[in-house]
């Protein structure tokens, strides 16, 4: 019998409470309370114990939220507040019953908040919305697979489909999914990485030959200096705070570079230590550079110029000449380019003082081992790729790649988005991978590049893509230009969502729509040959097993592997030499094929069963080898471009609240920023409020300022006076996606430029 969730409150902008005092520290006893209170409330004591005590343990399951790596020695409580919330959200015994679909037309679901949709409970049966109707209705698995297969086989071209993937998908399911898609005949494999860290992959691939971190977990505690750029670990990957605390205790200096002060980078009260419970905790950032939005590239160039100037003043004592000579290319071109850098332009772009930049440069010059770590505050800009190339430039100048305690550290925000890419989820997989895949399964994979996430919206809008299939995620909720995304999805003939819970993408559909419910990572995956496990890759290239620990919430659920296997049997059958039925019964068979196709995964079944799994090879980290066209790491020249804001406007960035993960909203509070009971707020500095003639608590419409003559507006948002960088503002994601034009993307990577949106705030008339 379906259990309904009584703990659902819709937010109302009139109810929003603002404390006026953002927190100056993270975690502590409140972090423990806010982890356990919702878990016990929604799951009960027994299910809470079974899940949280197995979370991130070697014989347990991997957290389905962030991709933060696990330490070699695991604590009993190896999870953070948001990890506990993610488990609670997935492992809830509350389920959606058959009557729900008759009571809730799709048009009504569309008006509901992301929070309300997610809190309705787990999906337990396939449902189908026929074309021309406004209700989903339950169908059998056989009926559901037949609907999809008939539609796919009836299309004139496989390229009229797009197959999206979320980062929560396991390696095994991802490998099967991309095999099925390529056997069907297309490389249209957009994924969530297109919207977040694609800029990192592009920049690092072009400069050092690999788009992944060049460090291990243990390197944080070995570093002399850690520069944290464009990220908020306290909310988005809180277990990173423990690694930063360990680094501080080992003597490291930490610099935070961000437009907003974040509690977790000020002070961390580790709830598993006495000083985190009754003491002050650990001061994290030794220096906070409150950079203006989009100013990171100018800051990095200014620091690199200071490094080169120091070398000119003291030849042979600053740069790592042996490393540069043996492993790098482009030093003289970079030196010449930065010699022309305009300090006044740097100060205008960054909003910093010369003394601030001098201090950072001095810290860098004194440190022998430096890690630079970043997230979407760097990647989601027009110049995101170029900015990351500047990070690589700065690291290379003093040999800070390929030695303990040093390297580049992009922090992936989703649990297996990196593993999915390793397994072939990419619209542009290299020929070597496609050659190996074709040889393994005796077919010729398509070679033409497929579409990424932004191009998928364009082609759905224009009628080129008629069927959209998503394994996980919330595509129309996550992508930029919300209204354009909605219209594009509605222009398709069929949309298919493989999901654990409801979200916006189930309410904005093609003419015909299907929801296929799947098991979660927390659940025991029992197949014909016995219980199965899956594997995932974290942000430092470590691959490990994940075992579910609780019974599925309903008997009819299928795993992602089972769904893909059965769908592939229906659509491509024996056109490739793949044992689809066998894959569902025994995941070891999938891993055997992975061993033969994916570089670094040889002997996969043995290595994944090792204590803690194994680490994929990484040339820059392991041996200072770089698979670029020249075989060397590339120092690059990048033209500085500063976003100008017209008078009366601000540069807005989107961000998460503390009570969410990606588009999943756990609650309507943002504890660290002092916001309660709502999300319709815009954060603006006191100085900018005075300049614009606005006041704290006033309600405004947020207008996007663009050249395409399309009106993009967020209505009736409350202004919150907040210590942001001058000229900048912030609003929550995904609500702020409405303001980001589809064509506003990072150069090269096509990542939506969600962190630099020119906006105008217009007061709402008071009745």
FENSULLIN-V513176 format. One line per field, one symbol per residue. phi: phi as a letter, one per 20 degrees, with the letter a starting at -180 (. if undefined). Layout:
BEGIN
phi: ???
END
This chain:
BEGIN
phi: .fdeeeeccffcgfegdcfncffdbcmmggffffeegffffednffffffeffefmefdddegeefdffeffeeefdebdfffffffgfeegffceegfgffecfgffgfeefgffgfefoffcbfccdfgnddcfcfcfgfffffgffffffeffbgfecccecefeffgffffffffgffffpbdfcfbffgecdgffffffgfdcnbecgdcdgffgfdfebcddclbcggdebgfffffffffffeofecddcafdfdgfeebcdffdcgfeeddendfeeebddeffgneffffffffffffffffffcgnddfefffffedcboffffgffffefefffffffemeegfffgffffffffeeccddcbbffdfecgefffffffgfgfffgdmecnbgnbqecfdfecfcfffffgeofafcgfgfffffffffdlbdffdfgedefffffgffgenfddccccennbgffefflgffffffffeeebcccebebfbgfeddcfgdbcddfcfeffefdedfeofdcccbdefdmedbecdfccfgfbfefdffgfffffffgfedlefcecegffgffbfgfffffggedefndglfffffefgnmbdffbggfebldceegemcfdfcdcffcdfedfgncceddebeefdbcleedeaddcgfdmdcmrceccecfgfffffemdcgnfdceddfdcdemdeccdeleefdfbfefgncbbbfeegfggeefgeecffnemfgefdbcfccedgefef
END
